[in-house]
Amino acid sequence: MFHPGEHLRDELEARIWNEQALGAIMKIDPEIIVSIIEGNERITWKIAHSFAKAFGTSADYWMNLQRAWDERSK
């Protein structure tokens, strides 16, 4: 099981994007993205929706990654 931030990093690498590019797409501070990648911040429902739009996935995909990580980390 990988932290959701690792999945996020993989998505960025696959698109040749960096945190600043994704932050601009999502209209959020890129430091939030960095914090998620580093495992210091959780994926919230609002962020999951923004990831879904940016990556063409579902918000549930991102929330399920976070939930699975949370369950494992208990």
CHARMM internal coordinates of N, CA and C (Angstrom, degrees):
IC EDIT
DIST 1 N 1 CA 1.4660
DIST 1 CA 1 C 1.5192
ANGL 1 N 1 CA 1 C 108.62
DIST 1 C 2 N 1.3143
ANGL 1 CA 1 C 2 N 114.72
DIHE 1 N 1 CA 1 C 2 N 131.39
DIST 2 N 2 CA 1.4492
ANGL 1 C 2 N 2 CA 121.05
DIHE 1 CA 1 C 2 N 2 CA -179.98
DIST 2 CA 2 C 1.5201
ANGL 2 N 2 CA 2 C 110.44
DIHE 1 C 2 N 2 CA 2 C -107.56
DIST 2 C 3 N 1.3215
ANGL 2 CA 2 C 3 N 115.13
DIHE 2 N 2 CA 2 C 3 N 150.66
DIST 3 N 3 CA 1.4558
ANGL 2 C 3 N 3 CA 120.58
DIHE 2 CA 2 C 3 N 3 CA 174.61
DIST 3 CA 3 C 1.5270
ANGL 3 N 3 CA 3 C 108.35
DIHE 2 C 3 N 3 CA 3 C -65.27
DIST 3 C 4 N 1.3367
ANGL 3 CA 3 C 4 N 118.23
DIHE 3 N 3 CA 3 C 4 N 144.52
DIST 4 N 4 CA 1.4592
ANGL 3 C 4 N 4 CA 120.40
DIHE 3 CA 3 C 4 N 4 CA -179.86
DIST 4 CA 4 C 1.5330
ANGL 4 N 4 CA 4 C 113.46
DIHE 3 C 4 N 4 CA 4 C -55.28
DIST 4 C 5 N 1.3203
ANGL 4 CA 4 C 5 N 116.43
DIHE 4 N 4 CA 4 C 5 N -29.18
DIST 5 N 5 CA 1.4605
ANGL 4 C 5 N 5 CA 120.06
DIHE 4 CA 4 C 5 N 5 CA 177.94
DIST 5 CA 5 C 1.5210
ANGL 5 N 5 CA 5 C 112.60
DIHE 4 C 5 N 5 CA 5 C -62.96
DIST 5 C 6 N 1.3234
ANGL 5 CA 5 C 6 N 116.81
DIHE 5 N 5 CA 5 C 6 N -30.04
DIST 6 N 6 CA 1.4613
ANGL 5 C 6 N 6 CA 119.80
DIHE 5 CA 5 C 6 N 6 CA 177.17
DIST 6 CA 6 C 1.5222
ANGL 6 N 6 CA 6 C 110.62
DIHE 5 C 6 N 6 CA 6 C -70.13
DIST 6 C 7 N 1.3257
ANGL 6 CA 6 C 7 N 116.51
DIHE 6 N 6 CA 6 C 7 N -37.12
DIST 7 N 7 CA 1.4650
ANGL 6 C 7 N 7 CA 119.91
DIHE 6 CA 6 C 7 N 7 CA 175.41
DIST 7 CA 7 C 1.5296
ANGL 7 N 7 CA 7 C 109.73
DIHE 6 C 7 N 7 CA 7 C -64.99
DIST 7 C 8 N 1.3153
ANGL 7 CA 7 C 8 N 115.98
DIHE 7 N 7 CA 7 C 8 N -40.74
DIST 8 N 8 CA 1.4588
ANGL 7 C 8 N 8 CA 120.67
DIHE 7 CA 7 C 8 N 8 CA 178.10
DIST 8 CA 8 C 1.5250
ANGL 8 N 8 CA 8 C 110.46
DIHE 7 C 8 N 8 CA 8 C -61.54
DIST 8 C 9 N 1.3234
ANGL 8 CA 8 C 9 N 116.50
DIHE 8 N 8 CA 8 C 9 N -46.04
DIST 9 N 9 CA 1.4648
ANGL 8 C 9 N 9 CA 120.80
DIHE 8 CA 8 C 9 N 9 CA 178.03
DIST 9 CA 9 C 1.5255
ANGL 9 N 9 CA 9 C 110.42
DIHE 8 C 9 N 9 CA 9 C -57.79
DIST 9 C 10 N 1.3230
ANGL 9 CA 9 C 10 N 117.26
DIHE 9 N 9 CA 9 C 10 N -43.10
DIST 10 N 10 CA 1.4663
ANGL 9 C 10 N 10 CA 121.37
DIHE 9 CA 9 C 10 N 10 CA 178.36
DIST 10 CA 10 C 1.5301
ANGL 10 N 10 CA 10 C 111.77
DIHE 9 C 10 N 10 CA 10 C -60.99
DIST 10 C 11 N 1.3221
ANGL 10 CA 10 C 11 N 115.96
DIHE 10 N 10 CA 10 C 11 N -42.17
DIST 11 N 11 CA 1.4715
ANGL 10 C 11 N 11 CA 119.86
DIHE 10 CA 10 C 11 N 11 CA 178.83
DIST 11 CA 11 C 1.5298
ANGL 11 N 11 CA 11 C 110.75
DIHE 10 C 11 N 11 CA 11 C -63.13
DIST 11 C 12 N 1.3131
ANGL 11 CA 11 C 12 N 116.53
DIHE 11 N 11 CA 11 C 12 N -41.76
DIST 12 N 12 CA 1.4657
ANGL 11 C 12 N 12 CA 119.92
DIHE 11 CA 11 C 12 N 12 CA 178.74
DIST 12 CA 12 C 1.5242
ANGL 12 N 12 CA 12 C 110.70
DIHE 11 C 12 N 12 CA 12 C -63.55
DIST 12 C 13 N 1.3194
ANGL 12 CA 12 C 13 N 116.46
DIHE 12 N 12 CA 12 C 13 N -46.00
DIST 13 N 13 CA 1.4659
ANGL 12 C 13 N 13 CA 120.33
DIHE 12 CA 12 C 13 N 13 CA -179.41
DIST 13 CA 13 C 1.5262
ANGL 13 N 13 CA 13 C 111.54
DIHE 12 C 13 N 13 CA 13 C -62.79
DIST 13 C 14 N 1.3238
ANGL 13 CA 13 C 14 N 116.90
DIHE 13 N 13 CA 13 C 14 N -38.72
DIST 14 N 14 CA 1.4651
ANGL 13 C 14 N 14 CA 120.70
DIHE 13 CA 13 C 14 N 14 CA -179.27
DIST 14 CA 14 C 1.5314
ANGL 14 N 14 CA 14 C 111.30
DIHE 13 C 14 N 14 CA 14 C -63.34
DIST 14 C 15 N 1.3239
ANGL 14 CA 14 C 15 N 116.19
DIHE 14 N 14 CA 14 C 15 N -29.47
DIST 15 N 15 CA 1.4612
ANGL 14 C 15 N 15 CA 120.75
DIHE 14 CA 14 C 15 N 15 CA -178.56
DIST 15 CA 15 C 1.5287
ANGL 15 N 15 CA 15 C 112.81
DIHE 14 C 15 N 15 CA 15 C -99.36
DIST 15 C 16 N 1.3203
ANGL 15 CA 15 C 16 N 115.79
DIHE 15 N 15 CA 15 C 16 N -2.31
DIST 16 N 16 CA 1.4688
ANGL 15 C 16 N 16 CA 122.44
DIHE 15 CA 15 C 16 N 16 CA -175.76
DIST 16 CA 16 C 1.5356
ANGL 16 N 16 CA 16 C 110.25
DIHE 15 C 16 N 16 CA 16 C 57.50
DIST 16 C 17 N 1.3251
ANGL 16 CA 16 C 17 N 114.67
DIHE 16 N 16 CA 16 C 17 N 43.90
DIST 17 N 17 CA 1.4565
ANGL 16 C 17 N 17 CA 122.56
DIHE 16 CA 16 C 17 N 17 CA 175.91
DIST 17 CA 17 C 1.5253
ANGL 17 N 17 CA 17 C 107.66
DIHE 16 C 17 N 17 CA 17 C -107.74
DIST 17 C 18 N 1.3255
ANGL 17 CA 17 C 18 N 115.26
DIHE 17 N 17 CA 17 C 18 N 159.45
DIST 18 N 18 CA 1.4592
ANGL 17 C 18 N 18 CA 120.26
DIHE 17 CA 17 C 18 N 18 CA 170.94
DIST 18 CA 18 C 1.5281
ANGL 18 N 18 CA 18 C 108.01
DIHE 17 C 18 N 18 CA 18 C -117.66
DIST 18 C 19 N 1.3068
ANGL 18 CA 18 C 19 N 115.69
DIHE 18 N 18 CA 18 C 19 N 179.11
DIST 19 N 19 CA 1.4653
ANGL 18 C 19 N 19 CA 120.53
DIHE 18 CA 18 C 19 N 19 CA -177.42
DIST 19 CA 19 C 1.5221
ANGL 19 N 19 CA 19 C 111.75
DIHE 18 C 19 N 19 CA 19 C -62.16
DIST 19 C 20 N 1.3334
ANGL 19 CA 19 C 20 N 117.18
DIHE 19 N 19 CA 19 C 20 N -35.35
DIST 20 N 20 CA 1.4601
ANGL 19 C 20 N 20 CA 121.05
DIHE 19 CA 19 C 20 N 20 CA -179.90
DIST 20 CA 20 C 1.5337
ANGL 20 N 20 CA 20 C 110.63
DIHE 19 C 20 N 20 CA 20 C -66.66
DIST 20 C 21 N 1.3288
ANGL 20 CA 20 C 21 N 116.79
DIHE 20 N 20 CA 20 C 21 N -41.28
DIST 21 N 21 CA 1.4656
ANGL 20 C 21 N 21 CA 120.27
DIHE 20 CA 20 C 21 N 21 CA 179.20
DIST 21 CA 21 C 1.5300
ANGL 21 N 21 CA 21 C 110.25
DIHE 20 C 21 N 21 CA 21 C -63.71
DIST 21 C 22 N 1.3313
ANGL 21 CA 21 C 22 N 117.19
DIHE 21 N 21 CA 21 C 22 N -46.04
DIST 22 N 22 CA 1.4557
ANGL 21 C 22 N 22 CA 120.15
DIHE 21 CA 21 C 22 N 22 CA 179.65
DIST 22 CA 22 C 1.5216
ANGL 22 N 22 CA 22 C 110.66
DIHE 21 C 22 N 22 CA 22 C -65.13
DIST 22 C 23 N 1.3222
ANGL 22 CA 22 C 23 N 116.71
DIHE 22 N 22 CA 22 C 23 N -39.89
DIST 23 N 23 CA 1.4646
ANGL 22 C 23 N 23 CA 120.14
DIHE 22 CA 22 C 23 N 23 CA 177.14
DIST 23 CA 23 C 1.5253
ANGL 23 N 23 CA 23 C 111.65
DIHE 22 C 23 N 23 CA 23 C -59.08
DIST 23 C 24 N 1.3327
ANGL 23 CA 23 C 24 N 116.51
DIHE 23 N 23 CA 23 C 24 N -40.21
DIST 24 N 24 CA 1.4670
ANGL 23 C 24 N 24 CA 120.54
DIHE 23 CA 23 C 24 N 24 CA 178.32
DIST 24 CA 24 C 1.5294
ANGL 24 N 24 CA 24 C 110.43
DIHE 23 C 24 N 24 CA 24 C -66.42
DIST 24 C 25 N 1.3283
ANGL 24 CA 24 C 25 N 117.02
DIHE 24 N 24 CA 24 C 25 N -42.01
DIST 25 N 25 CA 1.4660
ANGL 24 C 25 N 25 CA 121.16
DIHE 24 CA 24 C 25 N 25 CA 178.69
DIST 25 CA 25 C 1.5288
ANGL 25 N 25 CA 25 C 110.35
DIHE 24 C 25 N 25 CA 25 C -62.39
DIST 25 C 26 N 1.3323
ANGL 25 CA 25 C 26 N 115.87
DIHE 25 N 25 CA 25 C 26 N -43.60
DIST 26 N 26 CA 1.4620
ANGL 25 C 26 N 26 CA 121.13
DIHE 25 CA 25 C 26 N 26 CA -176.42
DIST 26 CA 26 C 1.5240
ANGL 26 N 26 CA 26 C 113.18
DIHE 25 C 26 N 26 CA 26 C -85.76
DIST 26 C 27 N 1.3339
ANGL 26 CA 26 C 27 N 116.41
DIHE 26 N 26 CA 26 C 27 N -11.01
DIST 27 N 27 CA 1.4651
ANGL 26 C 27 N 27 CA 122.46
DIHE 26 CA 26 C 27 N 27 CA -177.23
DIST 27 CA 27 C 1.5310
ANGL 27 N 27 CA 27 C 111.44
DIHE 26 C 27 N 27 CA 27 C 60.82
DIST 27 C 28 N 1.3397
ANGL 27 CA 27 C 28 N 114.99
DIHE 27 N 27 CA 27 C 28 N 45.29
DIST 28 N 28 CA 1.4605
ANGL 27 C 28 N 28 CA 120.83
DIHE 27 CA 27 C 28 N 28 CA 175.32
DIST 28 CA 28 C 1.5267
ANGL 28 N 28 CA 28 C 108.75
DIHE 27 C 28 N 28 CA 28 C -132.62
DIST 28 C 29 N 1.3043
ANGL 28 CA 28 C 29 N 115.86
DIHE 28 N 28 CA 28 C 29 N 165.13
DIST 29 N 29 CA 1.4636
ANGL 28 C 29 N 29 CA 122.07
DIHE 28 CA 28 C 29 N 29 CA 177.23
DIST 29 CA 29 C 1.5322
ANGL 29 N 29 CA 29 C 108.88
DIHE 28 C 29 N 29 CA 29 C -64.92
DIST 29 C 30 N 1.3310
ANGL 29 CA 29 C 30 N 118.09
DIHE 29 N 29 CA 29 C 30 N 125.52
DIST 30 N 30 CA 1.4643
ANGL 29 C 30 N 30 CA 120.08
DIHE 29 CA 29 C 30 N 30 CA 179.39
DIST 30 CA 30 C 1.5220
ANGL 30 N 30 CA 30 C 113.59
DIHE 29 C 30 N 30 CA 30 C -58.52
DIST 30 C 31 N 1.3144
ANGL 30 CA 30 C 31 N 118.14
DIHE 30 N 30 CA 30 C 31 N -21.37
DIST 31 N 31 CA 1.4658
ANGL 30 C 31 N 31 CA 121.16
DIHE 30 CA 30 C 31 N 31 CA 179.05
DIST 31 CA 31 C 1.5264
ANGL 31 N 31 CA 31 C 111.40
DIHE 30 C 31 N 31 CA 31 C -64.94
DIST 31 C 32 N 1.3221
ANGL 31 CA 31 C 32 N 117.47
DIHE 31 N 31 CA 31 C 32 N -27.89
DIST 32 N 32 CA 1.4629
ANGL 31 C 32 N 32 CA 120.25
DIHE 31 CA 31 C 32 N 32 CA 175.29
DIST 32 CA 32 C 1.5245
ANGL 32 N 32 CA 32 C 109.34
DIHE 31 C 32 N 32 CA 32 C -64.53
DIST 32 C 33 N 1.3077
ANGL 32 CA 32 C 33 N 116.06
DIHE 32 N 32 CA 32 C 33 N -42.29
DIST 33 N 33 CA 1.4642
ANGL 32 C 33 N 33 CA 121.30
DIHE 32 CA 32 C 33 N 33 CA 178.62
DIST 33 CA 33 C 1.5196
ANGL 33 N 33 CA 33 C 109.99
DIHE 32 C 33 N 33 CA 33 C -64.47
DIST 33 C 34 N 1.3136
ANGL 33 CA 33 C 34 N 116.98
DIHE 33 N 33 CA 33 C 34 N -43.80
DIST 34 N 34 CA 1.4651
ANGL 33 C 34 N 34 CA 121.29
DIHE 33 CA 33 C 34 N 34 CA 177.66
DIST 34 CA 34 C 1.5265
ANGL 34 N 34 CA 34 C 109.73
DIHE 33 C 34 N 34 CA 34 C -59.12
DIST 34 C 35 N 1.3282
ANGL 34 CA 34 C 35 N 116.81
DIHE 34 N 34 CA 34 C 35 N -43.95
DIST 35 N 35 CA 1.4701
ANGL 34 C 35 N 35 CA 121.12
DIHE 34 CA 34 C 35 N 35 CA -179.74
DIST 35 CA 35 C 1.5168
ANGL 35 N 35 CA 35 C 112.17
DIHE 34 C 35 N 35 CA 35 C -62.47
DIST 35 C 36 N 1.3272
ANGL 35 CA 35 C 36 N 116.75
DIHE 35 N 35 CA 35 C 36 N -37.78
DIST 36 N 36 CA 1.4683
ANGL 35 C 36 N 36 CA 119.99
DIHE 35 CA 35 C 36 N 36 CA 177.61
DIST 36 CA 36 C 1.5229
ANGL 36 N 36 CA 36 C 109.49
DIHE 35 C 36 N 36 CA 36 C -67.53
DIST 36 C 37 N 1.3173
ANGL 36 CA 36 C 37 N 117.05
DIHE 36 N 36 CA 36 C 37 N -45.45
DIST 37 N 37 CA 1.4629
ANGL 36 C 37 N 37 CA 121.17
DIHE 36 CA 36 C 37 N 37 CA 179.46
DIST 37 CA 37 C 1.5227
ANGL 37 N 37 CA 37 C 110.76
DIHE 36 C 37 N 37 CA 37 C -59.13
DIST 37 C 38 N 1.3121
ANGL 37 CA 37 C 38 N 116.93
DIHE 37 N 37 CA 37 C 38 N -40.60
DIST 38 N 38 CA 1.4607
ANGL 37 C 38 N 38 CA 121.63
DIHE 37 CA 37 C 38 N 38 CA -178.82
DIST 38 CA 38 C 1.5318
ANGL 38 N 38 CA 38 C 112.53
DIHE 37 C 38 N 38 CA 38 C -78.43
DIST 38 C 39 N 1.3136
ANGL 38 CA 38 C 39 N 117.55
DIHE 38 N 38 CA 38 C 39 N -6.38
DIST 39 N 39 CA 1.4578
ANGL 38 C 39 N 39 CA 120.89
DIHE 38 CA 38 C 39 N 39 CA 179.06
DIST 39 CA 39 C 1.5087
ANGL 39 N 39 CA 39 C 114.24
DIHE 38 C 39 N 39 CA 39 C 83.35
DIST 39 C 40 N 1.3240
ANGL 39 CA 39 C 40 N 117.15
DIHE 39 N 39 CA 39 C 40 N 16.03
DIST 40 N 40 CA 1.4618
ANGL 39 C 40 N 40 CA 120.77
DIHE 39 CA 39 C 40 N 40 CA -178.28
DIST 40 CA 40 C 1.5186
ANGL 40 N 40 CA 40 C 113.51
DIHE 39 C 40 N 40 CA 40 C -96.33
DIST 40 C 41 N 1.3179
ANGL 40 CA 40 C 41 N 116.62
DIHE 40 N 40 CA 40 C 41 N -8.33
DIST 41 N 41 CA 1.4554
ANGL 40 C 41 N 41 CA 121.20
DIHE 40 CA 40 C 41 N 41 CA -179.42
DIST 41 CA 41 C 1.5246
ANGL 41 N 41 CA 41 C 109.15
DIHE 40 C 41 N 41 CA 41 C -138.09
DIST 41 C 42 N 1.3249
ANGL 41 CA 41 C 42 N 114.94
DIHE 41 N 41 CA 41 C 42 N 144.04
DIST 42 N 42 CA 1.4670
ANGL 41 C 42 N 42 CA 120.85
DIHE 41 CA 41 C 42 N 42 CA 179.01
DIST 42 CA 42 C 1.5215
ANGL 42 N 42 CA 42 C 110.12
DIHE 41 C 42 N 42 CA 42 C -85.14
DIST 42 C 43 N 1.3158
ANGL 42 CA 42 C 43 N 115.30
DIHE 42 N 42 CA 42 C 43 N 158.67
DIST 43 N 43 CA 1.4588
ANGL 42 C 43 N 43 CA 121.13
DIHE 42 CA 42 C 43 N 43 CA 171.98
DIST 43 CA 43 C 1.5226
ANGL 43 N 43 CA 43 C 106.97
DIHE 42 C 43 N 43 CA 43 C -84.53
DIST 43 C 44 N 1.3058
ANGL 43 CA 43 C 44 N 115.63
DIHE 43 N 43 CA 43 C 44 N 119.25
DIST 44 N 44 CA 1.4622
ANGL 43 C 44 N 44 CA 121.49
DIHE 43 CA 43 C 44 N 44 CA 177.83
DIST 44 CA 44 C 1.5277
ANGL 44 N 44 CA 44 C 108.89
DIHE 43 C 44 N 44 CA 44 C -91.52
DIST 44 C 45 N 1.3345
ANGL 44 CA 44 C 45 N 115.72
DIHE 44 N 44 CA 44 C 45 N 169.68
DIST 45 N 45 CA 1.4626
ANGL 44 C 45 N 45 CA 120.09
DIHE 44 CA 44 C 45 N 45 CA 178.88
DIST 45 CA 45 C 1.5318
ANGL 45 N 45 CA 45 C 110.22
DIHE 44 C 45 N 45 CA 45 C -60.68
DIST 45 C 46 N 1.3186
ANGL 45 CA 45 C 46 N 117.31
DIHE 45 N 45 CA 45 C 46 N -41.30
DIST 46 N 46 CA 1.4726
ANGL 45 C 46 N 46 CA 121.56
DIHE 45 CA 45 C 46 N 46 CA -179.72
DIST 46 CA 46 C 1.5332
ANGL 46 N 46 CA 46 C 110.28
DIHE 45 C 46 N 46 CA 46 C -62.88
DIST 46 C 47 N 1.3054
ANGL 46 CA 46 C 47 N 117.13
DIHE 46 N 46 CA 46 C 47 N -45.74
DIST 47 N 47 CA 1.4637
ANGL 46 C 47 N 47 CA 121.05
DIHE 46 CA 46 C 47 N 47 CA 179.53
DIST 47 CA 47 C 1.5223
ANGL 47 N 47 CA 47 C 109.92
DIHE 46 C 47 N 47 CA 47 C -67.22
DIST 47 C 48 N 1.3254
ANGL 47 CA 47 C 48 N 117.72
DIHE 47 N 47 CA 47 C 48 N -38.60
DIST 48 N 48 CA 1.4647
ANGL 47 C 48 N 48 CA 120.97
DIHE 47 CA 47 C 48 N 48 CA 178.22
DIST 48 CA 48 C 1.5271
ANGL 48 N 48 CA 48 C 110.61
DIHE 47 C 48 N 48 CA 48 C -58.88
DIST 48 C 49 N 1.3281
ANGL 48 CA 48 C 49 N 116.83
DIHE 48 N 48 CA 48 C 49 N -40.48
DIST 49 N 49 CA 1.4690
ANGL 48 C 49 N 49 CA 120.22
DIHE 48 CA 48 C 49 N 49 CA 177.94
DIST 49 CA 49 C 1.5271
ANGL 49 N 49 CA 49 C 110.80
DIHE 48 C 49 N 49 CA 49 C -65.15
DIST 49 C 50 N 1.3058
ANGL 49 CA 49 C 50 N 116.40
DIHE 49 N 49 CA 49 C 50 N -39.97
DIST 50 N 50 CA 1.4698
ANGL 49 C 50 N 50 CA 119.54
DIHE 49 CA 49 C 50 N 50 CA 178.69
DIST 50 CA 50 C 1.5242
ANGL 50 N 50 CA 50 C 111.27
DIHE 49 C 50 N 50 CA 50 C -67.03
DIST 50 C 51 N 1.3402
ANGL 50 CA 50 C 51 N 117.12
DIHE 50 N 50 CA 50 C 51 N -41.08
DIST 51 N 51 CA 1.4710
ANGL 50 C 51 N 51 CA 119.76
DIHE 50 CA 50 C 51 N 51 CA 175.91
DIST 51 CA 51 C 1.5247
ANGL 51 N 51 CA 51 C 110.26
DIHE 50 C 51 N 51 CA 51 C -61.34
DIST 51 C 52 N 1.3320
ANGL 51 CA 51 C 52 N 116.34
DIHE 51 N 51 CA 51 C 52 N -41.87
DIST 52 N 52 CA 1.4642
ANGL 51 C 52 N 52 CA 120.57
DIHE 51 CA 51 C 52 N 52 CA -178.98
DIST 52 CA 52 C 1.5219
ANGL 52 N 52 CA 52 C 110.89
DIHE 51 C 52 N 52 CA 52 C -58.78
DIST 52 C 53 N 1.3090
ANGL 52 CA 52 C 53 N 116.92
DIHE 52 N 52 CA 52 C 53 N -44.82
DIST 53 N 53 CA 1.4676
ANGL 52 C 53 N 53 CA 120.83
DIHE 52 CA 52 C 53 N 53 CA 178.85
DIST 53 CA 53 C 1.5223
ANGL 53 N 53 CA 53 C 111.07
DIHE 52 C 53 N 53 CA 53 C -65.62
DIST 53 C 54 N 1.3187
ANGL 53 CA 53 C 54 N 116.24
DIHE 53 N 53 CA 53 C 54 N -43.38
DIST 54 N 54 CA 1.4712
ANGL 53 C 54 N 54 CA 120.26
DIHE 53 CA 53 C 54 N 54 CA -176.58
DIST 54 CA 54 C 1.5274
ANGL 54 N 54 CA 54 C 112.39
DIHE 53 C 54 N 54 CA 54 C -68.51
DIST 54 C 55 N 1.3340
ANGL 54 CA 54 C 55 N 116.83
DIHE 54 N 54 CA 54 C 55 N -37.01
DIST 55 N 55 CA 1.4631
ANGL 54 C 55 N 55 CA 120.83
DIHE 54 CA 54 C 55 N 55 CA -173.51
DIST 55 CA 55 C 1.5276
ANGL 55 N 55 CA 55 C 114.11
DIHE 54 C 55 N 55 CA 55 C -103.99
DIST 55 C 56 N 1.3253
ANGL 55 CA 55 C 56 N 117.78
DIHE 55 N 55 CA 55 C 56 N -4.90
DIST 56 N 56 CA 1.4519
ANGL 55 C 56 N 56 CA 120.04
DIHE 55 CA 55 C 56 N 56 CA -179.24
DIST 56 CA 56 C 1.5224
ANGL 56 N 56 CA 56 C 112.57
DIHE 55 C 56 N 56 CA 56 C 71.16
DIST 56 C 57 N 1.3159
ANGL 56 CA 56 C 57 N 115.58
DIHE 56 N 56 CA 56 C 57 N 33.44
DIST 57 N 57 CA 1.4645
ANGL 56 C 57 N 57 CA 121.80
DIHE 56 CA 56 C 57 N 57 CA 177.68
DIST 57 CA 57 C 1.5258
ANGL 57 N 57 CA 57 C 107.74
DIHE 56 C 57 N 57 CA 57 C -114.18
DIST 57 C 58 N 1.3047
ANGL 57 CA 57 C 58 N 117.34
DIHE 57 N 57 CA 57 C 58 N -165.73
DIST 58 N 58 CA 1.4645
ANGL 57 C 58 N 58 CA 120.67
DIHE 57 CA 57 C 58 N 58 CA 174.26
DIST 58 CA 58 C 1.5246
ANGL 58 N 58 CA 58 C 109.35
DIHE 57 C 58 N 58 CA 58 C -106.86
DIST 58 C 59 N 1.3140
ANGL 58 CA 58 C 59 N 114.82
DIHE 58 N 58 CA 58 C 59 N 155.65
DIST 59 N 59 CA 1.4677
ANGL 58 C 59 N 59 CA 119.13
DIHE 58 CA 58 C 59 N 59 CA 174.64
DIST 59 CA 59 C 1.5209
ANGL 59 N 59 CA 59 C 110.12
DIHE 58 C 59 N 59 CA 59 C -64.16
DIST 59 C 60 N 1.3305
ANGL 59 CA 59 C 60 N 116.00
DIHE 59 N 59 CA 59 C 60 N -34.40
DIST 60 N 60 CA 1.4650
ANGL 59 C 60 N 60 CA 119.51
DIHE 59 CA 59 C 60 N 60 CA 178.91
DIST 60 CA 60 C 1.5210
ANGL 60 N 60 CA 60 C 111.77
DIHE 59 C 60 N 60 CA 60 C -60.84
DIST 60 C 61 N 1.3228
ANGL 60 CA 60 C 61 N 117.14
DIHE 60 N 60 CA 60 C 61 N -35.68
DIST 61 N 61 CA 1.4661
ANGL 60 C 61 N 61 CA 120.48
DIHE 60 CA 60 C 61 N 61 CA 177.79
DIST 61 CA 61 C 1.5279
ANGL 61 N 61 CA 61 C 110.00
DIHE 60 C 61 N 61 CA 61 C -55.19
DIST 61 C 62 N 1.3215
ANGL 61 CA 61 C 62 N 115.97
DIHE 61 N 61 CA 61 C 62 N -49.18
DIST 62 N 62 CA 1.4703
ANGL 61 C 62 N 62 CA 120.48
DIHE 61 CA 61 C 62 N 62 CA -177.41
DIST 62 CA 62 C 1.5177
ANGL 62 N 62 CA 62 C 111.76
DIHE 61 C 62 N 62 CA 62 C -70.37
DIST 62 C 63 N 1.3337
ANGL 62 CA 62 C 63 N 116.94
DIHE 62 N 62 CA 62 C 63 N -39.30
DIST 63 N 63 CA 1.4618
ANGL 62 C 63 N 63 CA 119.69
DIHE 62 CA 62 C 63 N 63 CA 178.40
DIST 63 CA 63 C 1.5179
ANGL 63 N 63 CA 63 C 111.10
DIHE 62 C 63 N 63 CA 63 C -66.67
DIST 63 C 64 N 1.3186
ANGL 63 CA 63 C 64 N 117.31
DIHE 63 N 63 CA 63 C 64 N -37.51
DIST 64 N 64 CA 1.4685
ANGL 63 C 64 N 64 CA 120.14
DIHE 63 CA 63 C 64 N 64 CA 177.71
DIST 64 CA 64 C 1.5243
ANGL 64 N 64 CA 64 C 111.36
DIHE 63 C 64 N 64 CA 64 C -64.99
DIST 64 C 65 N 1.3242
ANGL 64 CA 64 C 65 N 117.26
DIHE 64 N 64 CA 64 C 65 N -38.29
DIST 65 N 65 CA 1.4688
ANGL 64 C 65 N 65 CA 119.40
DIHE 64 CA 64 C 65 N 65 CA 175.16
DIST 65 CA 65 C 1.5214
ANGL 65 N 65 CA 65 C 110.55
DIHE 64 C 65 N 65 CA 65 C -60.21
DIST 65 C 66 N 1.3445
ANGL 65 CA 65 C 66 N 115.67
DIHE 65 N 65 CA 65 C 66 N -44.36
DIST 66 N 66 CA 1.4627
ANGL 65 C 66 N 66 CA 119.67
DIHE 65 CA 65 C 66 N 66 CA -179.05
DIST 66 CA 66 C 1.5191
ANGL 66 N 66 CA 66 C 110.88
DIHE 65 C 66 N 66 CA 66 C -66.38
DIST 66 C 67 N 1.3305
ANGL 66 CA 66 C 67 N 116.83
DIHE 66 N 66 CA 66 C 67 N -44.37
DIST 67 N 67 CA 1.4761
ANGL 66 C 67 N 67 CA 120.18
DIHE 66 CA 66 C 67 N 67 CA -179.90
DIST 67 CA 67 C 1.5237
ANGL 67 N 67 CA 67 C 111.79
DIHE 66 C 67 N 67 CA 67 C -61.47
DIST 67 C 68 N 1.3304
ANGL 67 CA 67 C 68 N 115.80
DIHE 67 N 67 CA 67 C 68 N -42.82
DIST 68 N 68 CA 1.4652
ANGL 67 C 68 N 68 CA 119.42
DIHE 67 CA 67 C 68 N 68 CA 179.82
DIST 68 CA 68 C 1.5227
ANGL 68 N 68 CA 68 C 109.98
DIHE 67 C 68 N 68 CA 68 C -62.40
DIST 68 C 69 N 1.3123
ANGL 68 CA 68 C 69 N 116.73
DIHE 68 N 68 CA 68 C 69 N -41.83
DIST 69 N 69 CA 1.4624
ANGL 68 C 69 N 69 CA 120.27
DIHE 68 CA 68 C 69 N 69 CA 178.59
DIST 69 CA 69 C 1.5364
ANGL 69 N 69 CA 69 C 110.88
DIHE 68 C 69 N 69 CA 69 C -64.70
DIST 69 C 70 N 1.3222
ANGL 69 CA 69 C 70 N 115.55
DIHE 69 N 69 CA 69 C 70 N -43.77
DIST 70 N 70 CA 1.4733
ANGL 69 C 70 N 70 CA 120.10
DIHE 69 CA 69 C 70 N 70 CA 179.82
DIST 70 CA 70 C 1.5244
ANGL 70 N 70 CA 70 C 110.45
DIHE 69 C 70 N 70 CA 70 C -59.75
DIST 70 C 71 N 1.3128
ANGL 70 CA 70 C 71 N 116.81
DIHE 70 N 70 CA 70 C 71 N -44.50
DIST 71 N 71 CA 1.4734
ANGL 70 C 71 N 71 CA 121.11
DIHE 70 CA 70 C 71 N 71 CA 179.83
DIST 71 CA 71 C 1.5226
ANGL 71 N 71 CA 71 C 111.13
DIHE 70 C 71 N 71 CA 71 C -62.74
DIST 71 C 72 N 1.2991
ANGL 71 CA 71 C 72 N 116.28
DIHE 71 N 71 CA 71 C 72 N -41.38
DIST 72 N 72 CA 1.4511
ANGL 71 C 72 N 72 CA 120.12
DIHE 71 CA 71 C 72 N 72 CA -178.90
DIST 72 CA 72 C 1.5259
ANGL 72 N 72 CA 72 C 111.15
DIHE 71 C 72 N 72 CA 72 C -69.97
DIST 72 C 73 N 1.3034
ANGL 72 CA 72 C 73 N 116.81
DIHE 72 N 72 CA 72 C 73 N -31.66
DIST 73 N 73 CA 1.4693
ANGL 72 C 73 N 73 CA 121.90
DIHE 72 CA 72 C 73 N 73 CA -175.10
DIST 73 CA 73 C 1.5099
ANGL 73 N 73 CA 73 C 113.50
DIHE 72 C 73 N 73 CA 73 C -82.13
DIST 73 C 74 N 1.3257
ANGL 73 CA 73 C 74 N 118.26
DIHE 73 N 73 CA 73 C 74 N -4.30
DIST 74 N 74 CA 1.4838
ANGL 73 C 74 N 74 CA 120.28
DIHE 73 CA 73 C 74 N 74 CA -178.40
DIST 74 CA 74 C 1.5011
ANGL 74 N 74 CA 74 C 111.42
DIHE 73 C 74 N 74 CA 74 C -68.50
END
COOR INIT
IC SEED 1 N 1 CA 1 C
IC BUILD
